[in-house]
Amino acid sequence: MRLPNLNTLRMFDAAARHLNFRRAADELNLTQGAVAQQVRQLEADLAVRLFRRHARGLTLTLPGEDFASEVRRALALIETATRKIRARKSDLVVSVTPSFAAKWLVPRLHRFAERFPEINLQTIASERRADFRRDGVDVAIRQGRPPFDDGLKVRLLTRLNLCAVCSPDYPDATAPIRRFSDFADQMLIEDSHAHWRSLFAALGPVPAYRSMRFNQIALAIDAAANGQGVALAPHILVASDLTAGRLKTLWRDERSEQDGYYILCPESAAPDPGRDAMVDWILSELED
């Protein structure tokens, strides 16, 4: 008897949990068509109908429910065994957005290494969705707001608390900022999140303004520190530059509804000392 391969079982498990091929595909970073095709092939190989297809989703058949329960249990056993092996190796993989890595995490990592010398840390700087199973990621830090994917533990690290910042020597920042729309008279530095445009739209009509654009927040912050204009950046990423006097604050976003930085890791009954140490250390660093 030929057994289904592991990737096919993972696609079936995701579809069974979400009862939707599109959501399963989003979780696995695949196309909806690829997931649906593999599930159809699995049904053909088993000669059993696992799902009933509907216009707005799926339902499991009785054999599908039984199979989903066993597959989920088997995948959990594989995950637990894998984590045990990796825990013995004391390896830890952290996936973090590039700007958060450059401006906050990396300058502090020597303290983590001193406190946990037995842990071999690998840091992956990436904006894309972390695939905890496929990429072997233990902990991820991402910008956004809930809800995130099912099966994740989610902790808020900090709200964005956006700040308009510039170099103390930036000559055009002498004009008074009485309301947010006054920033349209400055050279504005934007990153891929387009915070300037979003805030203009949220607080009133979007005015015409000059801008300098970068694909990373860290680059926008550096351009502001070098006197090239006014950047709008999360406070946590500019705090060290403000303390050092390389930047000054012209405005702060005090709205209660904001995106934030969140720490994500898979829900699992299996203990993972390295992962827990990293999460606790990050939270302690934010309290300092």
C-alpha atoms as one frame of an Amber mdcrd trajectory, in Angstrom:
protein
   0.000   0.000   0.000   1.393   3.369  -1.032   1.059   5.951   1.746   0.275
   9.625   1.091   3.303  11.897   1.232   3.742  14.306   4.132   3.126  17.486
   2.118  -0.216  16.162   0.898  -1.232  15.315   4.461  -0.261  18.818   5.588
  -2.465  20.308   2.847  -5.358  18.061   3.861  -4.874  18.984   7.537  -4.923
  22.705   6.750  -8.034  22.333   4.591  -9.738  20.286   7.312  -8.989  22.904
   9.959 -10.036  25.906   7.874 -12.761  24.141   5.842 -11.640  26.383   3.022
  -9.021  25.751   0.324  -8.090  29.423   0.006  -7.380  29.852   3.715  -5.442
  26.600   3.762  -3.389  27.826   0.803  -2.678  31.149   2.571  -1.402  29.287
   5.639   0.901  27.119   3.551   2.030  29.879   1.154   0.633  27.913  -1.793
  -2.009  28.552  -4.421  -5.602  27.558  -3.813  -5.489  25.395  -6.942  -2.450
  23.449  -5.721  -4.125  22.598  -2.412  -7.420  21.626  -4.040  -5.632  19.439
  -6.603  -3.604  17.584  -3.953  -6.701  16.958  -1.858  -8.555  15.601  -4.895
  -5.584  13.325  -5.641  -5.585  12.161  -2.005  -9.277  11.291  -2.258  -8.608
   9.404  -5.481  -5.690   7.477  -3.963  -7.735   6.538  -0.900 -10.916   5.934
  -2.924 -12.777   7.898  -0.240 -14.552  11.229  -0.407 -13.108  13.376   2.393
 -14.896  16.691   1.762 -18.211  17.927   0.507 -17.643  21.003  -1.657 -19.988
  23.980  -1.240 -20.128  27.404  -2.835 -18.656  29.049   0.271 -16.457  26.393
   1.747 -16.143  22.757   2.701 -17.526  20.246   5.167 -15.887  16.993   6.152
 -17.561  13.706   5.442 -17.689  11.173   8.277 -14.625   9.326   6.900 -13.006
  12.742   6.407 -13.586  13.660  10.060 -11.998  10.408  11.259  -9.049  10.788
   8.876  -8.529  14.468   9.820  -8.397  13.577  13.516  -5.766  10.870  12.960
  -3.703  12.982  10.557  -3.701  15.895  13.011  -2.520  13.569  15.775   0.213
  12.138  13.543   1.457  15.584  12.488   1.535  16.671  16.129   3.672  13.636
  16.980   6.085  14.473  14.157   6.264  18.102  15.309   6.911  17.045  18.913
   9.657  14.622  17.879  11.261  17.279  15.676  11.217  19.843  18.460  12.803
  17.377  20.862  15.647  16.751  18.423  16.138  20.477  17.828  15.972  21.222
  21.561  18.849  18.803  22.140  20.854  20.660  19.511  20.020  23.956  21.284
  19.334  25.689  17.959  16.831  28.527  17.765  15.512  30.238  14.615  13.991
  33.705  14.920  12.276  35.384  11.962  11.949  39.159  12.261  11.216  42.047
   9.933  14.445  43.596   8.547  13.972  47.042  10.097  13.043  45.652  13.524
  16.136  43.459  13.330  18.435  46.337  12.367  17.074  48.998  14.704  16.082
  46.997  17.786  16.983  43.304  17.906  20.559  43.095  16.570  22.007  45.820
  18.831  20.759  43.811  21.837  21.628  40.254  20.791  24.954  40.261  22.626
  22.976  40.343  25.876  20.991  37.271  24.828  24.217  35.451  23.887  25.764
  36.304  27.245  22.707  35.092  29.141  22.128  31.928  27.091  25.543  30.792
  25.762  24.230  27.267  25.125  21.728  28.466  22.465  22.861  28.749  18.836
  20.730  31.544  17.412  19.880  32.025  13.742  18.133  35.269  12.812  16.195
  35.486   9.534  15.254  39.005   8.374  12.087  38.726   6.309   8.769  40.516
   5.751   6.946  37.477   4.407   4.642  35.262   6.443   6.617  32.889   8.657
   6.068  29.198   7.904   6.827  27.583  11.252   6.678  24.032   9.902   8.422
  24.349   6.561  11.083  26.943   7.474  11.832  25.625  10.962  11.093  29.013
  12.524  10.620  28.966  16.304   9.714  32.605  16.972   8.570  35.381  14.631
   8.098  39.119  15.099   5.721  40.800  12.683   3.996  44.145  12.247   0.217
  44.169  11.946  -2.846  43.517  14.061  -4.890  40.433  15.056  -6.359  38.114
  14.029  -3.332  36.111  12.902  -3.320  32.510  11.658  -4.919  29.767  13.714
  -2.627  27.657  15.847  -0.381  30.530  16.955   0.374  32.048  20.324   0.308
  35.827  19.910   1.764  38.441  22.265   1.689  42.189  21.691   5.174  43.651
  22.034   4.306  47.312  21.483   1.950  49.527  19.529   3.568  51.349  16.619
   3.274  54.751  18.335   4.325  56.444  15.104   6.619  59.476  15.423   7.418
  62.162  12.890  11.187  62.565  13.261  13.971  64.516  11.606  17.567  65.506
  12.218  18.031  68.395  14.669  19.912  70.092  11.815  17.151  69.641   9.229
  16.592  73.246   8.061  13.011  72.989   6.782  11.634  71.708  10.090  11.591
  75.193  11.598   8.081  75.846  10.226   5.556  75.298  13.035   3.499  72.093
  12.938   0.098  73.137  14.276  -1.865  70.338  12.629  -0.902  67.150  10.843
  -1.599  68.581   7.379   1.254  71.092   7.926   3.693  68.239   7.264   2.720
  68.464   3.579   5.091  71.461   3.339   8.088  69.255   4.319  10.113  66.702
   2.397   8.486  63.496   3.691  10.363  60.206   3.812   8.180  57.138   3.268
   8.717  53.396   3.444   6.691  50.515   2.008   4.008  50.860   4.710   3.061
  54.331   3.369   2.298  55.671   6.853   2.262  59.299   5.681  -0.435  58.688
   3.090  -2.477  56.515   5.485  -2.435  59.135   8.236  -3.252  61.989   5.870
  -6.243  59.944   4.688  -7.311  59.103   8.253  -7.080  62.676   9.527  -8.472
  64.565   6.542  -8.094  65.050   2.799  -4.778  63.834   1.395  -2.775  66.929
   0.345  -0.130  67.067  -2.340   3.303  66.513  -0.808   6.888  65.807  -1.798
   8.309  62.455  -0.778  11.426  60.326  -0.785  10.645  56.599  -0.730  12.450
  53.516   0.544  11.370  49.882   0.827  12.505  49.567   4.460  11.702  51.649
   7.547  15.341  51.449   8.664  16.472  53.215   5.477  13.854  55.928   5.940
  15.046  56.489   9.523  18.674  56.729   8.399  17.732  59.233   5.686  15.957
  61.375   8.283  18.973  61.197  10.625  21.112  62.438   7.723  18.965  65.555
   7.306  17.112  64.512   4.154  13.566  65.067   5.415  10.946  63.960   7.946
  10.272  60.258   8.478   7.228  58.674  10.100   8.410  55.624  12.024   7.459
  53.410  15.007   8.815  54.843  18.250  10.546  51.573  19.188  12.699  51.827
  16.051  13.786  55.444  16.605  14.139  55.419  20.408  17.912  54.910  20.382
  18.436  57.666  17.784  16.250  60.035  19.837  18.230  59.266  22.985  21.524
  59.794  21.152  20.333  63.109  19.724  20.522  61.987  16.094  16.777  62.600
  15.703  14.152  64.818  17.267  10.399  64.334  17.498   8.019  66.723  15.728
   4.777  64.781  16.294   3.500  61.537  17.862   0.494  59.425  16.940  -1.661
  59.168  20.061  -4.624  57.342  18.553  -5.773  54.282  20.511  -6.339  52.136
  17.408  -2.935  51.326  15.943  -1.083  48.395  14.459   1.723  46.955  16.534
   4.621  44.563  16.657   3.627  41.068  17.753   5.622  38.028  18.759   4.291
  34.802  17.263   5.078  31.155  17.910   3.200  27.896  17.314   0.830  26.566
  19.914   2.282  23.282  21.110   2.043  21.145  24.193   5.693  20.199  23.771
   8.063  22.251  25.935  10.669  24.290  24.090  13.133  25.889  26.522  15.028
  27.810  23.836  11.894  29.331  22.332  10.506  30.243  25.767  13.851  31.790
  26.749  13.830  33.991  23.640  10.226  35.130  24.166  10.851  35.950  27.840
  14.095  37.757  27.000  12.447  39.934  24.317   9.656  40.889  26.717  12.176
  41.722  29.450  14.180  43.910  27.058  11.055  45.899  26.233  10.443  46.525
  29.928  13.899  48.085  30.423
